[in-house]
Amino acid sequence: MNKILLQFFLLLAFPLLFHSASWAFDTSFEGRFKVGSQFVFESPSFHKDFDSELELRLGLLGNLIEKAGWVLDYELSADAKQADGPSVQSRLRRETDVDFFRAWLRLDNGDFKIRGGRQKILFGSGAIYRPLGLFDTRDVTGVVPETRGVDGVRVTQFQSATGLVEGWLVPAKKDSALIVGMRGEMLLGEIETGAMFQYHPETDLDDLPDFDREMVQMGYHVKGENEFGFWNESRLDIEMKPSSPVRFDTVLGVDYTFDVGEGLHVLVEYFLTTQQRDFTLRDPKGQRTFQQIGISFDQPVGIDIKWQVFGLYDLRDESFQWVPQIEYALTDTLFLYAHGRVGGTLKTGKKDGRLFRKTEVFNGTESFVGLTLVNYFSGMLL
């Protein structure tokens, strides 16, 4: 945890510790064991055919003290991962990685919360495409997708049962600069609405796209339901250059559950991104505007099985992915996933799409089939 954040929360905790606070140790532990391997079809030359990963997560969480309606609680969990295969050979991930997954303290009285440390800052209405997922590192089509989280301080004030105002400070890890953001949410009739603003300087947060540039970001989201669900999530980025070039991302989505079997849920999203000429171009194909369609189907089969299929299609370069997955609950805490990916392009010639590419080095869009086993565990310590 950042030293400044730690000192800040110690200052918050000391008044409670030494002013008739009620100690409330009820620490519990939780974690998971995850192991999986996948066979990569047509793995590039001099690359392994199987991509595998072993993960162990251990965490502690609970309350420290309580006083006058205030609670100081915490979560501390860490991951240890060991990987092997073409993704390691191409340096898309590390062979060995040990790091904190969550590490935060929170002061909470119900309507007001302040939390510092490594935490999840994630909001918005999008399901597959998330313009407002400023700190989101998930692969939504993966097995048990989770965002890593960032080190920072977040303050939340609930104005009512349906409205909140929230702000955050995140160290940029470069020249002692800070990322500053805020957002608000409320219901307008039966429509969930939200708006956000964030400024970030140049940072060394390598896992987050575009955080190496100074930028102002603002956006909104709306979500409602009228027999079927519908939503729109958008963001405008202003790059801090003399010409102040902008980029605009937006998502339009709908979903509906059909009365088929035990309920067939279908979700469709349309994604558009476009940018001005002076905005820094990161698209590998050198294109400033493109559109994609995302679709997902999911349905439970009895109480033990659930299947899901993601489909992604790029309207400009005509590349696509189909990502099927079957979840089978062996017990209440042990789950087996059969999953895969089929990528391709409708264009003939060179395979260099955004969603599928044929390269001499493993790039992460290759087709595969695999199995993953996930076991969750938990218990009380105090």
ZIKAQUI-V60477 format. One record per run of one state. SS is the DSSP state (@ for helix, = for strand, . for the rest). FROM is the first residue (numbers start at 1). TO is the last residue. If there is no record, write none. Layout:
ss:SS from:FROM to:TO
ss:SS from:FROM to:TO
This chain:
ss:. from:1 to:2
ss:@ from:3 to:17
ss:. from:18 to:21
ss:= from:22 to:23
ss:. from:24 to:27
ss:= from:28 to:40
ss:. from:41 to:49
ss:= from:50 to:67
ss:. from:68 to:69
ss:= from:70 to:84
ss:. from:85 to:85
ss:@ from:86 to:89
ss:. from:90 to:95
ss:= from:96 to:108
ss:. from:109 to:111
ss:= from:112 to:119
ss:. from:120 to:149
ss:= from:150 to:160
ss:. from:161 to:162
ss:= from:163 to:171
ss:. from:172 to:177
ss:= from:178 to:188
ss:. from:189 to:190
ss:= from:191 to:200
ss:. from:201 to:214
ss:= from:215 to:225
ss:. from:226 to:228
ss:= from:229 to:239
ss:. from:240 to:245
ss:= from:246 to:258
ss:. from:259 to:263
ss:= from:264 to:275
ss:. from:276 to:288
ss:= from:289 to:301
ss:. from:302 to:304
ss:= from:305 to:314
ss:. from:315 to:318
ss:= from:319 to:329
ss:. from:330 to:333
ss:= from:334 to:345
ss:. from:346 to:351
ss:= from:352 to:352
ss:. from:353 to:356
ss:= from:357 to:357
ss:. from:358 to:367
ss:= from:368 to:380
ss:. from:381 to:382
